[in-house]
Structures are given as structure tokens and as C-alpha cells.
Amino acid sequence: MDEPHAVVVGGGIGGLSAALALHRRGWRVTVLERAPELREVGAGLTLMANSLRALDALGLSPALRSTVHAEAPGGVRDRRGRWLSRVDAAEMIRQLGTSALGIHRATLHRILREALPASSLHTGAEVEQVESETDHATVRYRGPDGPGTLDADLVVGADGLRSRLRAQLWPEIPAPVYAGSTTWRAAIAFPDPIPTAITWGPAAEFGMVPIGEGWLYWYGAITAPPGGHAPDELAAVRDHFGAWHEPIPALLAATPPGVVLRNDIHHLATPLPSYVRGRVALLGDAAHAMTPNLGQGAGQAIEDAVVLGAACSGGAEGLPAALAAYDEQRRPRTQAIARASLRAGRYGQQLRNPLALAVRAAALRLTPPRALLRSMTWSADWRPPRD
Ligand SMILES: Cc1cc2nc3c(=O)[nH]c(=O)nc-3n(C[C@H](O)[C@H](O)[C@H](O)COP(=O)(O)OP(=O)(O)OC[C@H]3O[C@@H](n4cnc5c(N)ncnc54)[C@H](O)[C@@H]3O)c2cc1C
């Protein structure tokens, strides 16, 4: 039997995870990434138990645990710094089997990249069209040397929020919509030990996550009209958060100008009726772009990859049934998490009314920590499929 061939469109965290999952199952993989260089922009990520188990299943445990940092869980504060709720680290380990890890996106991307054969990775290659037939698919792309065509048994659409494959093969699905919030983020050198924590104010949230080796990731989110830009984004963050409790002013003071990223948050508001069309399977943000409020977007992309790899372990033989199984396992979970993430944003970062803020603070103080943790971590309670 010929070696089955998969073309993965997009070399982000989702695409590289999918390529690795299929490579480990005996597939020949070709990753086409339109950027001239394979790298991840952005600051940090929180990897919860589900993401860590998915990365374990890809064989990445040793590389990960030697590089990254177990979070010191903190909890939720108000903008004066009063704790509304504390996360009990021992209870988290009891409920989920592991604490969470903070990691720089670039580190995770590098670990994934290094686990793949270098010959499978192609940059400067923008996919323009995919045609799916009954028993194969054709990928048309524009590479550094001009147009090219690839034949594949399977095409994985991991081309992100603005997925061209989704627009082409699911034309009835509207484009992603603005979720109402804009976010600033940065990774900075900050060696002082601080807990992972979020702080809520009216229609605003600030979060901080240690990501190891003396580095820290912070983000600030506010409710705002889309498309806003400031000539100095760091100054804009200081305007919003500079008078909040320590260490927020200290983190902003330690942030060099020019490293702050600003993104409006968009999500796929219309859920896809299937993640599979013919020989094409969507994954990650292409399939279920969600708001970042549960910190699960990348985690769900990695889970998708592990499940897709397991479903396709029989090679190209029986692929329609394998892809149907992938869709059946992934769609309900990822779409439920996307809905929950949107709700978490409305109840968390986007809450503005003073009375609602007071009720939320009282509710958080009265909820037993164990129940609160369970409500926050249900999405992390996932295990890879057994072989
Ligand atoms: C502010 C913020 C904070 C977040 N925090 C977290 C967190 O703490 N934890 C977490 O798990 N998730 C988090 N996320 C979500 C996470 O970043 C995404 O869900 C994840 O990166 C999606 O990965 P992906 O590979 O699906 O898409 P992407 O990372 O968007 O990758 C898509 C790739 O496809 C390439 N591409 C696009 N079109 C083409 C084409 N036609 N041809 C070839 N290549 C193409 C792009 O260049 C890109 O490299 C956050 C998101 C935001 C915005």
C-alpha cells in the first residue's frame, strides 16, 4: 500500500499539531504556510490539563516539561487588588491531575516544528484553491517559485480565523464577527515571582501568567468599538490599567515600547454543520474560532489534531468513515466550549453595570472554591482517545 499523503494548509499551532499527529500515524505530510517564515507571533498561552494531555499524546511531554513553567495559581481580584476568589492548586491537581502551564507561544511553536521532518514544512506557499473528489483532493497554491499543485488523500484546513478553505467549501457560513472586545498583550522579562491571576474592573480585565525562565505574559482587554488603534499602544494600556493594583503598574513599567500587540477579538458566531467536506477536514480556528475567555482556542486545536490523527490511523483506507468519526467527536465539544467562552466573556470582562459587578463579586466570594474551580475547569477535563 502507498504511503498516504496529507496536505496541511497553515503552519500555526493547529496545523503543526495536525501534521505531527498524522506523521506519527505513518502519513507523509506536507505543510503549506503562506508566511515567509514559520514562526508564531503573539505572547503567551495557558495550557490546561486537556492541552497538556493532547501534547503528551503527540510525544512532546519531555520537551515541554523541560522548558516551561508550572503556574502558581492565584485567582480573581478586583481592580483594587482584593481577592474575589482564590484557586486552590492542590484541588486543581486533584480535579484535573495536573496544574496548568504558562508557555510562550513561540516556544510551543518551536517544539512542534522541531518534532516534524524539516522537509515537510514549506513557507511562502499560499493555498488558493482546494478541490475535493471522492477519493482524493487537489491543492493549488502559489509558492516562492510560482504556482504549484499537490495531490493528497487528505487536506487539513488549519488556516485560522479567516480560513480560505472554510469560505470556499462552506460558502453558506458567514465570516467571523467582532465579539465586542479589544485586547493588548505582551511577553516581558519579569523575574519576580507572581501568581497567575486575572483582575476584573468595569468592562475590563487584566491577566498575568508566568511563562518560565523569568518571563511573564500579560494581557489587558476592554469592551470597545472595533478597529481602534493608538499611536502608542503601551500608553493606551497605561491609560486603562495603570491605576489598577500592583503588580499591574510594575508590569507595564517593565514593558518595553514596541512589544505590545493589539487585536480585536473575532469569533465564528455561526457554528459549522460539519468539520468535514469530502477529503477536507477543518481544524483549530478554521473550524471553531472562539473568544479567548476560557483560554482554550489553541488547546482545542491540539485536541482536534490528536483526534484526527487517531481517527486516520488506518491510512487512506476507510477515510470517509474516519473523517465522519473525527467530526462526530470534535464538533459538539468544541462548539460547546466556544459558546461557554463567549458567555465567560460577557459575565467576566464585559460586565459593566455597577450593580451587576457587586452581585458578581458577592457571588464569587460565596461560592465554595471547589465548586468554582469545577465551573472554571470543566473544559480542561479531557483525555485523548485510546488506541
Ligand atoms: C488575545 C488572545 C489570547 C489567547 N489566549 C489563548 C490561551 O491562553 N490558550 C489557548 O489555548 N488559546 C488562546 N488563544 C487562541 C489561540 O491563539 C488560537 O485558537 C490558536 O492560535 C489557533 O491556532 P490555528 O493554528 O488554528 O490558527 P492560526 O494560529 O491562525 O494559524 C493559521 C495559519 O495558517 C496560515 N494561513 C492562512 N491562510 C493560508 C493560506 N491560504 N495558505 C497557507 N497558509 C495560510 C496563517 O499564516 C497561519 O500561520 C488566544 C487568542 C487570542 C486572540
The ligand as an SDF file (V2000), in Angstrom:
LIG
                    3D

 53 58  0  0  0  0  0  0  0  0999 V2000
   -5.7620   37.5650   22.7350 C   0  0  0  0  0  0  0  0  0  0  0  0
   -5.7840   36.0720   22.5710 C   0  0  0  0  0  0  0  0  0  0  0  0
   -5.4140   35.2430   23.6490 C   0  0  0  0  0  0  0  0  0  0  0  0
   -5.4640   33.8440   23.5360 C   0  0  0  0  0  0  0  0  0  0  0  0
   -5.0930   33.0580   24.6040 N   0  0  0  0  0  0  0  0  0  0  0  0
   -5.1780   31.7000   24.5000 C   0  0  0  0  0  0  0  0  0  0  0  0
   -4.7840   30.8480   25.6140 C   0  0  0  0  0  0  0  0  0  0  0  0
   -4.3810   31.2890   26.6930 O   0  0  0  0  0  0  0  0  0  0  0  0
   -4.8800   29.4860   25.4470 N   0  0  0  0  0  0  0  0  0  0  0  0
   -5.3090   28.9450   24.2680 C   0  0  0  0  0  0  0  0  0  0  0  0
   -5.3820   27.7060   24.1790 O   0  0  0  0  0  0  0  0  0  0  0  0
   -5.6720   29.7270   23.2070 N   0  0  0  0  0  0  0  0  0  0  0  0
   -5.6200   31.0760   23.2930 C   0  0  0  0  0  0  0  0  0  0  0  0
   -5.9510   31.8690   22.2230 N   0  0  0  0  0  0  0  0  0  0  0  0
   -6.4470   31.2330   20.9740 C   0  0  0  0  0  0  0  0  0  0  0  0
   -5.3150   30.7020   20.1070 C   0  0  0  0  0  0  0  0  0  0  0  0
   -4.3540   31.7050   19.8970 O   0  0  0  0  0  0  0  0  0  0  0  0
   -5.8480   30.2330   18.7580 C   0  0  0  0  0  0  0  0  0  0  0  0
   -7.0290   29.4940   18.9400 O   0  0  0  0  0  0  0  0  0  0  0  0
   -4.8140   29.3520   18.0540 C   0  0  0  0  0  0  0  0  0  0  0  0
   -3.6070   30.0330   17.8980 O   0  0  0  0  0  0  0  0  0  0  0  0
   -5.3640   28.9140   16.6960 C   0  0  0  0  0  0  0  0  0  0  0  0
   -4.3700   28.1930   16.0010 O   0  0  0  0  0  0  0  0  0  0  0  0
   -4.6210   27.7790   14.4840 P   0  0  0  0  0  0  0  0  0  0  0  0
   -3.3930   27.0220   14.0890 O   0  0  0  0  0  0  0  0  0  0  0  0
   -5.9450   27.1510   14.3190 O   0  0  0  0  0  0  0  0  0  0  0  0
   -4.7020   29.1590   13.6820 O   0  0  0  0  0  0  0  0  0  0  0  0
   -3.5620   30.2520   13.4230 P   0  0  0  0  0  0  0  0  0  0  0  0
   -2.6370   30.3560   14.5520 O   0  0  0  0  0  0  0  0  0  0  0  0
   -4.2870   31.4850   12.9810 O   0  0  0  0  0  0  0  0  0  0  0  0
   -2.7340   29.6650   12.1970 O   0  0  0  0  0  0  0  0  0  0  0  0
   -3.2240   29.6980   10.8810 C   0  0  0  0  0  0  0  0  0  0  0  0
   -2.0200   29.6750    9.9420 C   0  0  0  0  0  0  0  0  0  0  0  0
   -2.4910   29.4860    8.6100 O   0  0  0  0  0  0  0  0  0  0  0  0
   -1.7490   30.3360    7.7500 C   0  0  0  0  0  0  0  0  0  0  0  0
   -2.6000   30.5430    6.5600 N   0  0  0  0  0  0  0  0  0  0  0  0
   -3.7820   31.2240    6.4860 C   0  0  0  0  0  0  0  0  0  0  0  0
   -4.2820   31.1650    5.2440 N   0  0  0  0  0  0  0  0  0  0  0  0
   -3.4110   30.4250    4.4940 C   0  0  0  0  0  0  0  0  0  0  0  0
   -3.3730   30.0080    3.1410 C   0  0  0  0  0  0  0  0  0  0  0  0
   -4.3620   30.3320    2.2770 N   0  0  0  0  0  0  0  0  0  0  0  0
   -2.3410   29.2590    2.7050 N   0  0  0  0  0  0  0  0  0  0  0  0
   -1.3160   28.9050    3.5640 C   0  0  0  0  0  0  0  0  0  0  0  0
   -1.2850   29.2920    4.8600 N   0  0  0  0  0  0  0  0  0  0  0  0
   -2.3380   30.0280    5.3300 C   0  0  0  0  0  0  0  0  0  0  0  0
   -1.5290   31.5930    8.5860 C   0  0  0  0  0  0  0  0  0  0  0  0
   -0.4530   32.3690    8.0840 O   0  0  0  0  0  0  0  0  0  0  0  0
   -1.2370   30.9780    9.9450 C   0  0  0  0  0  0  0  0  0  0  0  0
    0.1340   30.6940   10.1230 O   0  0  0  0  0  0  0  0  0  0  0  0
   -5.8980   33.2660   22.3080 C   0  0  0  0  0  0  0  0  0  0  0  0
   -6.2550   34.0870   21.2270 C   0  0  0  0  0  0  0  0  0  0  0  0
   -6.1990   35.4810   21.3400 C   0  0  0  0  0  0  0  0  0  0  0  0
   -6.5870   36.3510   20.1580 C   0  0  0  0  0  0  0  0  0  0  0  0
  1  2  1  0
  2  3  1  0
  2 52  2  0
  3  4  2  0
  4  5  1  0
  4 50  1  0
  5  6  2  0
  6  7  1  0
  6 13  1  0
  7  8  2  0
  7  9  1  0
  9 10  1  0
 10 11  2  0
 10 12  1  0
 12 13  2  0
 13 14  1  0
 14 15  1  0
 14 50  1  0
 15 16  1  0
 16 17  1  0
 16 18  1  0
 18 19  1  0
 18 20  1  0
 20 21  1  0
 20 22  1  0
 22 23  1  0
 23 24  1  0
 24 25  2  0
 24 26  1  0
 24 27  1  0
 27 28  1  0
 28 29  2  0
 28 30  1  0
 28 31  1  0
 31 32  1  0
 32 33  1  0
 33 34  1  0
 33 48  1  0
 34 35  1  0
 35 36  1  0
 35 46  1  0
 36 37  1  0
 36 45  1  0
 37 38  2  0
 38 39  1  0
 39 40  1  0
 39 45  2  0
 40 41  1  0
 40 42  2  0
 42 43  1  0
 43 44  2  0
 44 45  1  0
 46 47  1  0
 46 48  1  0
 48 49  1  0
 50 51  2  0
 51 52  1  0
 52 53  1  0
M  END
$$$$
